[in-house]
């Protein structure tokens, strides 16, 4: 059988490229000084058995675009070094400790961002973050200077009021009966860790935080021994016998015994948009909801039973009840918001349209107005689709929604020098999302459909 996660839009690139002074159309806002970064799976060399290759297990590759003075100064892509990648490239393995022997061979492939003055590559399902240079070369594994007790996560959440990162971490098979809630301070040191027992080893991809709670998403995707018996290296599947629930862990000194568990309808989710405490003491969470996941396709999420919808939970901690609401039936994923309203009530959210089909291509970028209920669409045209929309506030602006969106656009209408689909970065005005891009920057090579990234301004991580 052919593996769709190794071909077409997901086909890996085979070389590291550096390109300077990229051509572009339109006007790059001169206030954008920093790097757009994006991480995703990109297996190096031949995969031993494509029929058993899970999309989430590919070697990590970070793509970066540096903007300065209204110009696209450089594009680079680099494999995140791990033992396997280093051997393939004839290099020494990276230094630094690693939690979980299963992660020493594969560089983090899920997210990349800047924190505590450093660039970090992070991975789904545990493993130790890898520190990168400004130019995206690997420095080595970094367990937050020896303070990380076990695994980390690809989706830490930032609290702007404290300067801390919060993560809910799992790692199969090393943390078989619990997950860990971890807090990292602004100096990059772990200051808190709480063990939370959970049955069946669920896949807990992400976390939400509010001013009062850290949120645990314990849904119906768990370690599956039938999948494991097939030799698939990410052995998770849909579990009808594992009830879905959401837990609220009080941030102020809470322990596992203090978690407020609330039952929800069976579902799966990868990504929440934002969460906050409302005036009535409820917790409100907007997120992308799957009816099922890994029930038909055990190699990745594209063969799910249905595309993800945009939903809302309103959780009453006193009664331990959850009101579930559908916001929009269209396919929504990779949600983002203005970071200035993180942990606070938001009006707007931005998502990438999910288009199920053989091309594995995203569609439009959506903007949801939670006050009016309206949805604005930015279409990229036939054979083109936008990935995760990264929101960057405009300089000196204070109003929510007053910002830029940087979007990786895949294009089936053009090919790069290797005959693979084209890629470009578009900069959109979030205030006028339906309007054409303010700038379009073609990239010199294909960027496989992948996962996550961020805008890292030079004020956060200096060159």
FIMARKOL-540313 format. One record per residue (C-alpha): residue number from 1; residue in one letter; x, y, z. Coordinates in nm, 4 decimals, m for minus. Example, Ala and Ser with C-alpha at 12.3 -4.5 7.8 and 13.67 -1.06 7.14 Angstrom:
BEGIN
ATOM    n  res         X         Y         Z
ATOM    1    A    1.2300   m0.4500    0.7800
ATOM    2    S    1.3670   m0.1060    0.7140
// end
This chain:
BEGIN
ATOM    n  res         X         Y         Z
ATOM    1    X    0.0000    0.0000    0.0000
ATOM    2    X    0.1152    0.3555   m0.0608
ATOM    3    X    0.1370    0.5865    0.2375
ATOM    4    X   m0.0308    0.9253    0.1780
ATOM    5    X    0.1806    1.0788    0.4541
ATOM    6    X    0.4964    1.0198    0.2491
ATOM    7    X    0.3806    1.1467   m0.0903
ATOM    8    X    0.2136    1.4408   m0.2635
ATOM    9    X    0.1677    1.7371   m0.0338
ATOM   10    X    0.3281    1.5421    0.2529
ATOM   11    X    0.6331    1.4294    0.0527
ATOM   12    X    0.9535    1.5149    0.2401
ATOM   13    X    1.2168    1.7443    0.0968
ATOM   14    X    1.5610    1.5913    0.0561
ATOM   15    X    1.7984    1.8796    0.1153
ATOM   16    X    1.8727    2.1724    0.3406
ATOM   17    X    1.8571    2.5038    0.1563
ATOM   18    X    1.9688    2.8574    0.2307
ATOM   19    X    1.8312    3.1318    0.0064
ATOM   20    X    1.9007    3.5026    0.0560
ATOM   21    X    1.7176    3.8177   m0.0562
ATOM   22    X    1.3954    3.6503   m0.1634
ATOM   23    X    1.1791    3.8201   m0.4250
ATOM   24    X    0.8261    3.9164   m0.3206
ATOM   25    X    0.5239    4.1108   m0.4333
ATOM   26    X    0.3368    4.3734   m0.2372
ATOM   27    X    0.4717    4.5450    0.0733
ATOM   28    X    0.6188    4.3641    0.3726
ATOM   29    X    0.5263    4.5694    0.6816
ATOM   30    X    0.8630    4.7128    0.7967
ATOM   31    X    0.7637    4.6618    1.1618
ATOM   32    X    0.7939    4.2836    1.1083
ATOM   33    X    1.1508    4.2165    1.2179
ATOM   34    X    1.2076    3.8559    1.3133
ATOM   35    X    1.1462    3.5016    1.1938
ATOM   36    X    0.8457    3.3050    1.0818
ATOM   37    X    0.9241    2.9484    1.1922
ATOM   38    X    0.7468    2.6236    1.1197
ATOM   39    X    0.8177    2.2618    1.2159
ATOM   40    X    0.6935    1.9347    1.0694
ATOM   41    X    0.7804    1.5703    0.9964
ATOM   42    X    1.0331    1.5159    0.7181
ATOM   43    X    1.1870    1.1644    0.7210
ATOM   44    X    1.5505    1.1596    0.6155
ATOM   45    X    1.6332    0.8815    0.3694
ATOM   46    X    1.4131    0.5830    0.2951
ATOM   47    X    1.1473    0.4795    0.5455
ATOM   48    X    1.2023    0.1158    0.6448
ATOM   49    X    0.8388    0.0105    0.6028
ATOM   50    X    0.6071    0.2765    0.4543
ATOM   51    X    0.2991    0.0669    0.5358
ATOM   52    X    0.3675    0.1155    0.9076
ATOM   53    X    0.4995    0.4707    0.9031
ATOM   54    X    0.2949    0.7078    1.1182
ATOM   55    X    0.2931    1.0707    1.0071
ATOM   56    X    0.3733    1.1927    1.3585
ATOM   57    X    0.7005    0.9951    1.3713
ATOM   58    X    0.8921    1.1631    1.0860
ATOM   59    X    1.2213    1.3392    1.1565
ATOM   60    X    1.1700    1.7033    1.2479
ATOM   61    X    1.2530    1.9778    0.9987
ATOM   62    X    1.2265    2.3479    1.0787
ATOM   63    X    1.1632    2.6012    0.8016
ATOM   64    X    1.2354    2.9674    0.8673
ATOM   65    X    1.1848    3.3001    0.6911
ATOM   66    X    1.3585    3.6085    0.8262
ATOM   67    X    1.2079    3.9526    0.7656
ATOM   68    X    1.3936    4.2798    0.8216
ATOM   69    X    1.3524    4.6368    0.6951
ATOM   70    X    1.0604    4.5404    0.4726
ATOM   71    X    1.2626    4.2663    0.3002
ATOM   72    X    1.2684    3.8863    0.3019
ATOM   73    X    1.6299    3.8493    0.4114
ATOM   74    X    1.6589    3.4692    0.4080
ATOM   75    X    1.4857    3.1334    0.3973
ATOM   76    X    1.6437    2.8274    0.5590
ATOM   77    X    1.5315    2.4736    0.6328
ATOM   78    X    1.7206    2.2461    0.8694
ATOM   79    X    1.6624    1.8998    1.0078
ATOM   80    X    1.6416    1.9065    1.3863
ATOM   81    X    1.9369    1.6899    1.4767
ATOM   82    X    1.8776    1.3680    1.6651
ATOM   83    X    2.0828    1.0508    1.6633
ATOM   84    X    1.9256    0.9109    1.3455
ATOM   85    X    1.9513    1.2358    1.1492
ATOM   86    X    2.3075    1.2960    1.2651
ATOM   87    X    2.4131    0.9473    1.1534
ATOM   88    X    2.2496    0.9981    0.8134
ATOM   89    X    2.4348    1.3278    0.7684
ATOM   90    X    2.7689    1.1940    0.8923
ATOM   91    X    2.7638    1.4107    1.2038
ATOM   92    X    2.8077    1.3517    1.5755
ATOM   93    X    2.4811    1.3003    1.7662
ATOM   94    X    2.3598    1.6072    1.9547
ATOM   95    X    2.4605    1.6535    2.3145
ATOM   96    X    2.2256    1.6745    2.6092
ATOM   97    X    2.0003    1.4415    2.8077
ATOM   98    X    1.6812    1.2965    2.6663
ATOM   99    X    1.3806    1.1635    2.8483
ATOM  100    X    1.2501    0.8471    2.6872
ATOM  101    X    1.4784    0.6281    2.4811
ATOM  102    X    1.2196    0.6296    2.2025
ATOM  103    X    1.2874    0.9972    2.1369
ATOM  104    X    1.6659    1.0064    2.1097
ATOM  105    X    1.6513    0.8888    1.7489
ATOM  106    X    1.3979    1.1436    1.6226
ATOM  107    X    1.4329    1.5191    1.6410
ATOM  108    X    1.1296    1.7150    1.7654
ATOM  109    X    0.8905    1.7568    1.4722
ATOM  110    X    0.5754    1.9250    1.6017
ATOM  111    X    0.6294    2.2881    1.7017
ATOM  112    X    0.8970    2.5562    1.7200
ATOM  113    X    0.9083    2.8913    1.8929
ATOM  114    X    1.1059    3.1354    2.1021
ATOM  115    X    1.1131    3.1496    2.4812
ATOM  116    X    1.3625    3.2689    2.7434
ATOM  117    X    1.5775    3.4174    2.4667
ATOM  118    X    1.6178    3.0819    2.2906
ATOM  119    X    1.4650    2.9005    1.9941
ATOM  120    X    1.3103    2.5640    2.0866
ATOM  121    X    1.1938    2.2709    1.8720
ATOM  122    X    0.9310    2.0625    2.0519
ATOM  123    X    0.7604    1.7304    1.9923
ATOM  124    X    0.4244    1.5632    2.0413
ATOM  125    X    0.4083    1.2885    2.3015
ATOM  126    X    0.7114    1.3639    2.5144
ATOM  127    X    1.0786    1.3861    2.4464
ATOM  128    X    1.3147    1.6667    2.5391
ATOM  129    X    1.3126    2.0024    2.3575
ATOM  130    X    1.6023    2.0752    2.1234
ATOM  131    X    1.7659    2.4167    2.1331
ATOM  132    X    1.8403    2.5815    1.7967
ATOM  133    X    2.0542    2.8738    1.6893
ATOM  134    X    1.8988    3.1821    1.5316
ATOM  135    X    1.9915    3.0330    1.1932
ATOM  136    X    1.8133    2.7051    1.2919
ATOM  137    X    2.1193    2.4855    1.3408
ATOM  138    X    2.0949    2.2382    1.6291
ATOM  139    X    2.2712    2.3250    1.9545
ATOM  140    X    2.1542    2.0180    2.1471
ATOM  141    X    1.8849    1.8745    2.3686
ATOM  142    X    1.7977    2.1016    2.6596
ATOM  143    X    1.5899    1.9803    2.9535
ATOM  144    X    1.5479    2.3352    3.0847
ATOM  145    X    1.8914    2.3267    3.2452
ATOM  146    X    1.8259    1.9997    3.4266
ATOM  147    X    1.4934    2.1033    3.5817
ATOM  148    X    1.2559    1.9112    3.3502
ATOM  149    X    1.1480    1.5989    3.5432
ATOM  150    X    1.0316    1.3925    3.2458
ATOM  151    X    0.8778    1.4669    2.9065
ATOM  152    X    0.7681    1.7980    2.7632
ATOM  153    X    0.4948    1.8939    2.5163
ATOM  154    X    0.4685    2.0475    2.1698
ATOM  155    X    0.1959    2.2820    2.2930
ATOM  156    X    0.2922    2.4824    2.5995
ATOM  157    X    0.0660    2.7775    2.6700
ATOM  158    X    0.2035    3.1185    2.7611
ATOM  159    X    0.0580    3.3269    3.0425
ATOM  160    X    0.1360    3.6916    2.9616
ATOM  161    X    0.0610    3.8019    3.3180
ATOM  162    X    0.3291    3.5772    3.4728
ATOM  163    X    0.5657    3.5147    3.1802
ATOM  164    X    0.5343    3.1390    3.2364
ATOM  165    X    0.4825    2.8436    3.0044
ATOM  166    X    0.2317    2.5758    3.1068
ATOM  167    X    0.2312    2.2264    2.9552
ATOM  168    X    0.0412    1.8994    2.9971
ATOM  169    X    0.2833    1.6238    2.9039
ATOM  170    X    0.2505    1.2559    2.8208
ATOM  171    X    0.5038    1.0071    2.6888
ATOM  172    X    0.4353    0.6519    2.5778
ATOM  173    X    0.5588    0.4131    2.7150
ATOM  174    X    0.7575    0.5993    2.9798
ATOM  175    X    0.4608    0.7628    3.1561
ATOM  176    X    0.2176    0.4754    3.1300
ATOM  177    X   m0.0374    0.5648    3.3979
ATOM  178    X   m0.0211    0.9413    3.4400
ATOM  179    X    0.0459    1.2747    3.2756
ATOM  180    X    0.2455    1.5639    3.4155
ATOM  181    X    0.1468    1.9266    3.4459
ATOM  182    X    0.4634    2.1363    3.4141
ATOM  183    X    0.5247    2.5085    3.4631
ATOM  184    X    0.8367    2.6808    3.3219
ATOM  185    X    0.9309    3.0300    3.4401
ATOM  186    X    1.0572    3.3167    3.2267
ATOM  187    X    1.4189    3.2123    3.2812
ATOM  188    X    1.3507    2.8725    3.1262
ATOM  189    X    1.3460    2.6703    3.4509
ATOM  190    X    1.0745    2.4289    3.5629
ATOM  191    X    0.9166    2.5556    3.8843
ATOM  192    X    0.6248    2.3155    3.9225
ATOM  193    X    0.5326    1.9585    3.8288
ATOM  194    X    0.2137    1.7722    3.9200
ATOM  195    X    0.1480    1.4038    3.8432
ATOM  196    X   m0.2115    1.3363    3.7354
ATOM  197    X   m0.3211    0.9695    3.7127
ATOM  198    X   m0.5148    0.8791    3.3967
ATOM  199    X   m0.6219    0.5329    3.2765
ATOM  200    X   m0.5436    0.3814    2.9344
ATOM  201    X   m0.2676    0.6351    2.8435
ATOM  202    X   m0.4707    0.8891    2.6421
ATOM  203    X   m0.3204    1.1108    2.3730
ATOM  204    X   m0.3216    1.4565    2.5325
ATOM  205    X   m0.1864    1.6749    2.2566
ATOM  206    X   m0.2508    2.0198    2.4005
ATOM  207    X   m0.3504    2.2184    2.7070
ATOM  208    X   m0.5630    2.5213    2.7867
ATOM  209    X   m0.5090    2.7544    3.0780
ATOM  210    X   m0.7210    3.0221    3.2371
ATOM  211    X   m0.6357    3.2519    3.5260
ATOM  212    X   m0.7695    2.9872    3.7661
ATOM  213    X   m0.7227    2.6490    3.5986
ATOM  214    X   m0.5028    2.4269    3.3864
ATOM  215    X   m0.7278    2.2168    3.1610
ATOM  216    X   m0.6733    1.8443    3.0962
ATOM  217    X   m0.8221    1.6992    2.7759
ATOM  218    X   m0.8755    1.3277    2.8466
ATOM  219    X   m1.0632    1.2131    2.5359
ATOM  220    X   m1.1270    0.8774    2.3702
ATOM  221    X   m0.7967    0.8328    2.1828
ATOM  222    X   m0.5674    0.6039    2.3814
ATOM  223    X   m0.2861    0.3536    2.3425
ATOM  224    X   m0.4292    0.0677    2.1350
ATOM  225    X   m0.2726   m0.2790    2.1575
ATOM  226    X   m0.4207   m0.3875    1.8238
ATOM  227    X   m0.2422   m0.0964    1.6572
ATOM  228    X    0.0724   m0.1828    1.8492
ATOM  229    X    0.0549   m0.5422    1.7248
ATOM  230    X    0.0651   m0.4117    1.3664
ATOM  231    X    0.4040   m0.2536    1.4370
ATOM  232    X    0.2850    0.1058    1.3920
ATOM  233    X    0.5246    0.3266    1.5834
ATOM  234    X    0.2629    0.5668    1.7229
ATOM  235    X    0.0221    0.3088    1.8710
ATOM  236    X   m0.2878    0.5184    1.9363
ATOM  237    X   m0.6450    0.4516    1.8280
ATOM  238    X   m1.0064    0.5332    1.9002
ATOM  239    X   m1.1306    0.3690    2.2224
ATOM  240    X   m1.5074    0.3321    2.2684
ATOM  241    X   m1.4467    0.2041    2.6202
ATOM  242    X   m1.2582    0.5134    2.7351
ATOM  243    X   m1.5070    0.7881    2.8304
ATOM  244    X   m1.4180    1.1414    2.7292
ATOM  245    X   m1.3825    1.3971    3.0045
ATOM  246    X   m1.2223    1.7326    3.0740
ATOM  247    X   m1.0413    1.8152    3.3972
ATOM  248    X   m0.9835    2.1485    3.5717
ATOM  249    X   m0.6695    2.1591    3.7863
ATOM  250    X   m0.6563    2.4664    4.0114
ATOM  251    X   m0.3388    2.6561    3.9264
ATOM  252    X   m0.3031    2.7905    4.2789
ATOM  253    X   m0.1443    2.4962    4.4584
ATOM  254    X   m0.3696    2.2330    4.3057
ATOM  255    X   m0.2801    1.8621    4.3255
ATOM  256    X   m0.4190    1.5614    4.1392
ATOM  257    X   m0.6809    1.5204    4.4140
ATOM  258    X   m0.8113    1.8695    4.3365
ATOM  259    X   m0.8863    1.8073    3.9684
ATOM  260    X   m1.2508    1.8757    3.8839
ATOM  261    X   m1.3422    1.6071    3.6300
ATOM  262    X   m1.6420    1.6679    3.4036
ATOM  263    X   m1.7886    1.4168    3.1572
ATOM  264    X   m1.8323    1.5171    2.7926
ATOM  265    X   m1.9694    1.3456    2.4844
ATOM  266    X   m1.7149    1.1100    2.3227
ATOM  267    X   m1.4813    1.3077    2.0991
ATOM  268    X   m1.1213    1.3861    2.0153
ATOM  269    X   m0.9343    1.7103    1.9826
ATOM  270    X   m0.5876    1.8294    1.9042
ATOM  271    X   m0.6129    2.2065    1.9425
ATOM  272    X   m0.8045    2.4546    2.1562
ATOM  273    X   m0.8312    2.8129    2.0340
ATOM  274    X   m0.8430    2.9939    2.3688
ATOM  275    X   m0.9935    2.9548    2.7156
ATOM  276    X   m1.1014    3.1944    2.9881
ATOM  277    X   m1.2961    3.2261    3.3141
ATOM  278    X   m1.6269    3.4051    3.2604
ATOM  279    X   m1.8039    3.6379    3.5042
ATOM  280    X   m2.0193    3.3531    3.6378
ATOM  281    X   m1.7233    3.1373    3.7355
ATOM  282    X   m1.7486    2.9088    3.4323
ATOM  283    X   m1.4591    2.8035    3.2120
ATOM  284    X   m1.5176    2.8713    2.8410
ATOM  285    X   m1.3094    2.6810    2.5849
ATOM  286    X   m1.3262    2.7204    2.2064
ATOM  287    X   m1.1672    2.4347    2.0147
ATOM  288    X   m1.1686    2.2119    1.7053
ATOM  289    X   m1.3709    1.8963    1.7735
ATOM  290    X   m1.3477    1.5573    1.6035
ATOM  291    X   m1.6368    1.3139    1.6289
ATOM  292    X   m1.3770    1.0356    1.6139
ATOM  293    X   m1.0055    1.0079    1.5454
ATOM  294    X   m0.7739    0.7199    1.4484
ATOM  295    X   m1.0683    0.4858    1.4038
ATOM  296    X   m1.0284    0.4312    1.0283
ATOM  297    X   m0.6718    0.5489    0.9710
ATOM  298    X   m0.4025    0.4520    1.2210
ATOM  299    X   m0.1197    0.6269    1.0367
ATOM  300    X   m0.2502    0.9826    1.0750
ATOM  301    X   m0.5605    1.1986    1.1159
ATOM  302    X   m0.6702    1.2508    0.7553
ATOM  303    X   m0.8738    0.9308    0.7479
ATOM  304    X   m1.0869    1.0394    1.0429
ATOM  305    X   m1.4617    0.9823    1.0436
ATOM  306    X   m1.5377    1.3515    0.9880
ATOM  307    X   m1.3583    1.6820    0.9563
ATOM  308    X   m1.3197    1.8860    1.2761
ATOM  309    X   m1.5860    2.1413    1.3606
ATOM  310    X   m1.5527    2.4622    1.5598
ATOM  311    X   m1.7111    2.4069    1.9009
ATOM  312    X   m1.7371    2.5606    2.2477
ATOM  313    X   m1.7505    2.4088    2.5940
ATOM  314    X   m1.8835    2.6065    2.8892
ATOM  315    X   m1.7795    2.4216    3.2038
ATOM  316    X   m1.9457    2.4799    3.5404
ATOM  317    X   m1.6927    2.3729    3.8049
ATOM  318    X   m1.9520    2.3802    4.0832
ATOM  319    X   m2.1903    2.1336    3.9160
ATOM  320    X   m1.9228    1.9515    3.7123
ATOM  321    X   m2.1349    1.9908    3.4010
ATOM  322    X   m2.0409    2.0939    3.0470
ATOM  323    X   m2.2604    2.2747    2.7966
ATOM  324    X   m2.1509    2.1805    2.4441
ATOM  325    X   m2.2181    2.4193    2.1550
ATOM  326    X   m2.1460    2.3987    1.7831
ATOM  327    X   m2.0064    2.7265    1.6475
ATOM  328    X   m1.9557    2.6221    1.2837
ATOM  329    X   m1.9949    2.2963    1.0883
ATOM  330    X   m1.7209    2.3624    0.8354
ATOM  331    X   m1.3802    2.2007    0.8760
ATOM  332    X   m1.1620    2.4047    1.1132
ATOM  333    X   m0.8122    2.3315    1.2440
ATOM  334    X   m0.4920    2.4988    1.3658
ATOM  335    X   m0.6792    2.7699    1.5611
ATOM  336    X   m0.5043    3.0922    1.6621
ATOM  337    X   m0.6037    3.4187    1.8272
ATOM  338    X   m0.4571    3.7567    1.9088
ATOM  339    X   m0.2048    3.6661    2.1823
ATOM  340    X   m0.2938    3.9813    2.3728
ATOM  341    X   m0.6260    3.8231    2.4720
ATOM  342    X   m0.4801    3.4916    2.5817
ATOM  343    X   m0.6605    3.3643    2.8952
ATOM  344    X   m0.9159    3.6454    2.8491
ATOM  345    X   m1.2473    3.6581    2.6663
ATOM  346    X   m1.1742    3.6855    2.2956
ATOM  347    X   m1.3928    3.8133    2.0164
ATOM  348    X   m1.2052    3.6717    1.7171
ATOM  349    X   m1.0463    3.3424    1.6229
ATOM  350    X   m0.8577    3.2325    1.3101
ATOM  351    X   m0.8470    2.8812    1.1658
ATOM  352    X   m0.7310    2.6872    0.8618
ATOM  353    X   m1.0030    2.5184    0.6592
ATOM  354    X   m0.9789    2.1385    0.6535
ATOM  355    X   m1.0563    1.9886    0.3122
ATOM  356    X   m1.0744    1.6100    0.3249
ATOM  357    X   m0.9478    1.4459    0.0076
ATOM  358    X   m0.6559    1.2894   m0.1696
ATOM  359    X   m0.4572    1.6141   m0.2023
ATOM  360    X   m0.4337    1.6727    0.1744
ATOM  361    X   m0.4498    2.0420    0.0998
ATOM  362    X   m0.5882    2.3051    0.3351
ATOM  363    X   m0.8411    2.5520    0.1974
ATOM  364    X   m0.9320    2.9035    0.3047
ATOM  365    X   m0.8333    3.0934    0.6161
ATOM  366    X   m1.1362    3.1599    0.8366
ATOM  367    X   m1.1976    3.4416    1.0824
ATOM  368    X   m1.4773    3.3832    1.3343
ATOM  369    X   m1.6427    3.6738    1.5132
ATOM  370    X   m1.7795    3.5276    1.8375
ATOM  371    X   m1.9836    3.8399    1.9096
ATOM  372    X   m2.1778    3.8599    1.5837
ATOM  373    X   m2.1482    3.4957    1.4806
ATOM  374    X   m2.0174    3.5917    1.1365
ATOM  375    X   m1.7384    3.4105    0.9531
ATOM  376    X   m1.5027    3.5861    0.7101
ATOM  377    X   m1.3153    3.3799    0.4529
ATOM  378    X   m0.9888    3.4427    0.2716
ATOM  379    X   m0.9754    3.2152   m0.0323
ATOM  380    X   m0.6437    3.1363   m0.1987
ATOM  381    X   m0.7969    3.0098   m0.5216
ATOM  382    X   m0.8170    2.6745   m0.6957
ATOM  383    X   m0.5467    2.4274   m0.5989
ATOM  384    X   m0.4132    2.6495   m0.3211
ATOM  385    X   m0.4631    2.6342    0.0549
ATOM  386    X   m0.3452    2.8124    0.3665
ATOM  387    X   m0.2019    2.6319    0.6699
ATOM  388    X   m0.1914    2.7543    1.0302
ATOM  389    X   m0.2568    3.1324    1.0489
ATOM  390    X   m0.0045    3.2998    1.2817
ATOM  391    X   m0.1310    3.6254    1.4349
ATOM  392    X    0.1124    3.9149    1.4925
ATOM  393    X   m0.0191    4.2326    1.6599
ATOM  394    X    0.0516    4.5527    1.4685
ATOM  395    X    0.3037    4.7897    1.6222
ATOM  396    X    0.1546    5.0273    1.8795
ATOM  397    X   m0.1956    4.8799    1.8361
ATOM  398    X   m0.4146    4.7802    2.1281
ATOM  399    X   m0.7421    4.6704    1.9707
ATOM  400    X   m0.7998    4.2962    1.9337
ATOM  401    X   m0.7876    4.1948    1.5668
ATOM  402    X   m0.5518    4.4778    1.4745
ATOM  403    X   m0.2713    4.2636    1.3411
ATOM  404    X   m0.1105    4.0660    1.0617
ATOM  405    X   m0.1596    3.7019    0.9749
ATOM  406    X    0.1332    3.5097    0.8301
ATOM  407    X    0.0151    3.1994    0.6452
ATOM  408    X    0.2065    2.9242    0.4676
ATOM  409    X    0.0250    2.8672    0.1381
ATOM  410    X    0.0644    2.5406   m0.0531
ATOM  411    X    0.0167    2.5626   m0.4291
ATOM  412    X   m0.0584    2.2680   m0.6561
ATOM  413    X   m0.0479    2.4953   m0.9606
ATOM  414    X    0.3302    2.5406   m0.9543
ATOM  415    X    0.6262    2.3169   m0.8789
ATOM  416    X    0.9685    2.3806   m0.7322
ATOM  417    X    1.2984    2.2708   m0.8842
ATOM  418    X    1.2394    1.9153   m0.7669
ATOM  419    X    0.8942    1.8851   m0.9213
ATOM  420    X    0.7160    1.9181   m0.5871
ATOM  421    X    0.4234    2.1522   m0.5114
ATOM  422    X    0.5113    2.5147   m0.4568
ATOM  423    X    0.4944    2.7112   m0.1317
ATOM  424    X    0.4786    3.0765   m0.0357
ATOM  425    X    0.4195    3.2967    0.2663
ATOM  426    X    0.1313    3.5402    0.2492
ATOM  427    X    0.0906    3.8298    0.4904
ATOM  428    X   m0.2756    3.9205    0.5411
ATOM  429    X   m0.4353    4.2116    0.7236
ATOM  430    X   m0.6497    4.0558    0.9967
ATOM  431    X   m0.8801    4.3584    0.9898
ATOM  432    X   m0.9543    4.3032    0.6194
ATOM  433    X   m0.9174    3.9293    0.5854
ATOM  434    X   m1.1195    3.8978    0.2665
ATOM  435    X   m0.8884    4.1412    0.0861
ATOM  436    X   m0.5802    4.0302   m0.1133
ATOM  437    X   m0.2558    3.9687    0.0720
ATOM  438    X   m0.0466    4.2751    0.1521
ATOM  439    X    0.2661    4.0733    0.0615
ATOM  440    X    0.3403    3.7371   m0.1000
ATOM  441    X    0.6836    3.5743   m0.0635
ATOM  442    X    0.7441    3.2625   m0.2775
ATOM  443    X    0.9692    3.0087   m0.1035
ATOM  444    X    1.2476    2.8370   m0.2972
ATOM  445    X    1.1212    2.4859   m0.2339
ATOM  446    X    0.8286    2.2685   m0.1321
ATOM  447    X    0.7247    2.2733    0.2343
ATOM  448    X    0.5403    1.9517    0.3245
ATOM  449    X    0.1974    1.9749    0.4841
ATOM  450    X    0.2859    1.9626    0.8492
ATOM  451    X    0.2262    2.1019    1.1907
ATOM  452    X    0.3034    2.4186    1.3824
ATOM  453    X    0.5083    2.7322    1.4022
ATOM  454    X    0.5253    3.0843    1.5350
ATOM  455    X    0.6403    3.4356    1.4661
ATOM  456    X    0.9484    3.5027    1.6806
ATOM  457    X    1.0367    3.8734    1.6771
ATOM  458    X    1.3983    3.9781    1.7197
ATOM  459    X    1.2942    4.1452    2.0447
ATOM  460    X    1.2204    3.7959    2.1822
ATOM  461    X    1.5171    3.6044    2.0389
ATOM  462    X    1.7952    3.8254    1.9119
ATOM  463    X    1.9986    3.7416    1.6008
// end
